[in-house]
Amino acid sequence: MTSVESSLHQELQLLKHEYHKGFLLVHDAIESLRQIGDIKSRFNKEKLQKDIRHVCRGPEEELQCSCCIYTEAVVLKFDSMPVS
């Protein structure tokens, strides 16, 4: 190999390394966003369940109304769905 070929080969390897490093950074950023989305979904679900309980149960009322039982069933079904 001539020195020009060697120099070009070295430059190509450096570009490949930088290209790969960039993809890894993007992959890590996407994974972080996915984790944030999962946490936000869990937080929103817990808040929704708390709000449902608050609306359905007055200070004197211990029993749930039929609409709340249905709504909590929907939330439980939502909870069992896989997060993508």
Secondary structure, DSSP 8 states (H G I E B T S, - for coil): --HHHHHHHHHHHHHHHHHHHHHHHHHHHHHHHHHHHHHHHHHHHHHHHHHHHHHH--SS--S--HHHHHHHHHHHHHHHS---
